[in-house]
Amino acid sequence: MGYGGRIDHTISNIHILKETLDRKIPTRIIDEKNEIELINKETDIEKDNKYKYISIIPFTDIVTGLTIIGMKYPLRDYTLYKGTSLGVSNEQLEKYAKIQVKTGIIILIKSRD
């Protein structure tokens, strides 16, 4: 889990994911409605019908070379800045989607209502 209903705990636990990313240990925070992980490289996502939405939020100030393939709102070699909501609530169309990141780290959130 990692939420507990308190936003300060949730944000803190997302930041702890950075330590596991640096150590190359695949780690996710999962609850009954969400799955959260940090990504800093090319990643394939297999479609999971229990999650309708996929959000991509910058964890670092700048994420360059962001490419999203196989989703309703694709991007190609985009620069995403912290403080934008552009990557929120995308939807996976293909069985396998691909996310590429040249530099920076994104927070990948799979959600269901």
N, C-alpha and C positions, 0 to 999 in steps of 0.2 A: 504494500500500500504506500503511503507516503503523503497522504493529503490530510486526513484528520479533521477536515472542516476549517482549518485555519490557513489563511492565505500566506502568512509568514512562514509556516512550516512547509507549505507546498513550494514556494519560491526557493527556500533554503535547500530542499531536497533536490530540486532541479539543478541547483548549482553544485550539489554533491556529485551529480552525474558527470560533471567535467573531470573530476578526479578519476573516475573509472574509464572515461573516454581516453584520457592521457595514458592510462595503463593498458589500453586496448582490451579492456574487459567489457564485453557486451552487457549492458545494464538497462533495464526499463523500470519505470514506475507504472504500476497497473492498479486500477480500481475497477469498480463495476461499470463505469462509463468511459474511461479513458486509458490510453497507453501512451507514455511519454518516453522519448529517448533523444539523445544528442547525436548529431551526424556531422562529420567533417570530411566525408569522401563519397565516392559513388556508392549508391545503395539501391538495391532492388527491393521492391515492396510487393509481396504477394497479397492479392486482394483477400480481405477478410470481411465477409458480409455482415458481421456484427458491428463493424465500424463504418458509418456512413460518410463521415467527414475526415479529411486529413488537413491539418494546418501546419504551415511552415513559418516559423517565427525566428528572426535572427537572434542568436545568443550573443554573438560578438557584434561590435559596432557596425562592421561591414562584412557582407558575404558576397564574394565575387564568383562569377561563372556559374551561377545557379541555373541549372537546367532541370525542367520537370517534364517528363514524358509519360503518357498513358493516363493523364488526368484531364478533367473537364477544362481546367484553365492551365494550359501548358506555358512554360517559359523557356527561353533559349538564351544562354549566356548572359543572364540578368545580374545586375548588382542590386542587392537588397540591403537597405540600411535599417539599423535598429530604430524603432519608433514608428515603423510603417505597419499597416494592417493588410498589405497586399496578399500575403500568403494564407490568410485565414479562411477556413471552410471550403477547401477544394474537395472534389469528389473523384475517386478512382474509377476510371472507365474500363481499363484493360485488366486482364488477369494479373499481369505483372507491370508495375509502374517503375520508373527509374528516376532517381534524384541524383544529380551531380553537383558537387561543390568544389570549386577550385581553391578558394581560400575562405577561412572563417568557419563558424560553427552555427548550425541551425538547431532549433528545438522542433522535433517532429512529434505532433500530437495526433493520435487517432482517436476519434470521438464518436459516440452515439448518443442520441437523445433519449 
